[in-house]
């Protein structure tokens, strides 16, 4: 079984979706992981607060077409160098200002940080949450909208387990 997913749509609220996922995987999800799954801001900022260290971004692949940029990256703990999150993104080039596209091509910052720093009005909508048995991690898929258009589609897998996350927080 590769993964289980729960749609976050319609009348179902995110908290209800998290409870439904817990029922499907037959275990409780830690508070910290619930916070990361439900985050609609900049994930790196939440990890910085939780771990008390600024994570870094490692872009491992970025390919281009006329209308799209496909990007695969890791969010990495700056101290331990542990990979915390794996992300796959699809960026719609024609929907974003060229200054933002230039920063994305530069590969030095996370997409959320680039968008927030640019002061672009955005809205993030979580589409699905789930558990990936192959990677043994919780995941979420979301879209980032500007002017009611999906400008970026993202799938993130939390590579750090609930126990590791809690231990890093306690020892940090």
N, C-alpha and C positions, 0 to 999 in steps of 0.2 A: 504494500500500500504506500504509494509515493506521498500523498498529502491529503489532509482533510481541510475543507474550507467552509466558511460561513459568509454568506452575502450580508452586507450592511446596506440595506436599502428599504425603501418603502416606509412602513410604520415602525420597523424595528430600529430601536436606538442602539448606539454603539455598545453601551453597557449590557444590553440584552444579548447582543451578538457575542460579546466576550463570554457571558454565562453559557450561551449555546455551544460555543467552542469548547469550554471546559467540560460540558456534558459529553460532547462528541469524543474528546480525547481521554475522558474519564480521569481527569486530574485537575487540581486547582492551579491557576496561573498566579505567580507572585504579583504583589502590588506594583513593584517596579516594572515588571514586564507588561502589566496592564497599562501603566502610564505610557510606556514606549509604544505599545500597539495603538493606543488611542491618540497619540500626539498629532496635532494638526498645525504645529509650529515648525521650528527648526530642530530636528532630531539631535543634531550635534550639540545644541545648547542644552537639551535635557541630559544628554550623556555627560556633558561638562559639569553640570550641577551634581548629578548622581555620583560621578567618579572623582570629582574635584580636580580634574585635569582636562585640558582642552584636547579633544580627539583630533586626529588628522585625517585627511581624505587621500586615498590612493586610487587613482583612476587606472584600471588594468587594461581597459580597451575602450576605444572611442572611434566609431566609424561614422562616415558621413554619406548622405545622399543629398539630392537637391532639396528635399523638403524635411528631412529627418536627420537627427543625430542619435545614434544608439550608443549608450554608455554603460559600462560595467565598472563598479567601483567598490571599495571597502571603506568603512569608517574604522579607524584603528586607534587603540588606546596609545597615546603618545609616550607613556612611561613603559608599559609592559610590551608594547608592540603587538598586542593581541588583537586579532580581527574581531570586531564587535558586531558589525552589520555588513551584509552583502547587498548591493543594490543594482538593479537593472533599470535603466531609464530610456524612454523614447521621447525625444524633445522635438517638437514641431517648430522648425526654424522660421517658417513664414508667419508664425503667431507671436514672435517675440522681437523686441528691438535688437538691432545689430550690436549694440554695446553689450547686451546680455549674452548674445551668441558668442561674441569675442571672448568674454570671460569664461564661458563654458568650454570653448576650444582651448583655452589656456590650461585647463585641467588642474588648477591650483586650489579650487574651493569646491565645496559641496553646492548642489543646485539650490537648496533652501537658503543657504547663506547668500549666494549670488542674488537671488530674487529679493530677499529682505533688504540687503544693502542697496539694491537699485531702487528701492521704494516703489516697485511695481505693485499695484493692487492685485492681490491674488486671493484665492479661496482654495483650500485643500479639502477634498472629499474622499474619505476612506470607502473603498468599494467592497473589498473582501478582507477577512482575516482568516488565519488558519495555522495549521501545524504541518511542517514538512518532515516526514519520517526519514528521508534520505539524509538531509542536512541536520536532522534533530533540532530544528529550531522553529520558533513561531515566525509567521510572516504576515505581511499586509500588502495590499495593492491599493494604490490611491491615484487620483488625478489631481493635478494642479490647474486651476482655471484662472483665466484673465478675461474679463468681459464676456463671461458665460461660455468661453471656448476652452476646451482642454488643450493646454499648451505643453504639458509634460505628463507622461504616464510613468508610474514608478511601481516596482515590486521590491520590497525590502525583506530580507531574512535576518532575524536576530540570531547571530552565531554564538552568542554567549547564553549559557543556560541560566535559569532562574537562580540556582544555587551559586554559580560563579558570580553573577551580578550582585547578589546579596553579600557574598563574601568580600568582593572587591569594595563594596560600599562600607562594610564594617571595618575592614582592615585599613581602608584609605582614610 
